[in-house]
Amino acid sequence: MIAKTPEPPYFAVIFSSIRSSDHEGYLEMAKRMIDLAHEQPGFLGIESAREELGITVSYWRDLASIKAWKQNTEHLLAQKMGREKWYREFKTRIARVERDYDFESQ
């Protein structure tokens, strides 16, 4: 699903990744992180797709909300597991969304 975001400006955290061959516990942790993100102040929505390259974009009200999410205790554990076990490579980018527009067929 496409996230329903408010009028800009807001922020996007773009997480691109290539997973390792070890997937044990990954799906459970990924689901928990999505559920937990929804509980965080400033969280606006999330979109994700995975083939060989996975891309997850989460949307946030402001940089302070992103910083608080990065420092969340459970999220810190997921980051540690990602580095040690689940990812061969990843990159995180943070961008300010200045403009958006949409289309939906009727």
Stockholm file with secondary structure:
# STOCKHOLM 1.0

chainA/1-106         MIAKTPEPPYFAVIFSSIRSSDHEGYLEMAKRMIDLAHEQPGFLGIESAREELGITVSYWRDLASIKAWKQNTEHLLAQKMGREKWYREFKTRIARVERDYDFESQ
#=GR chainA/1-106 SS CCCCCCSSCEEEEEEEEEECSCCTTHHHHHHHHHHHHHTSTTEEEEEEEESSEEEEEEEESCHHHHHHHHTCHHHHHHHHHIIIIIEEEEEEEEEEECCCCCCCCC
#=GC SS_cons         CCCCCCSSCEEEEEEEEEECSCCTTHHHHHHHHHHHHHTSTTEEEEEEEESSEEEEEEEESCHHHHHHHHTCHHHHHHHHHIIIIIEEEEEEEEEEECCCCCCCCC
//
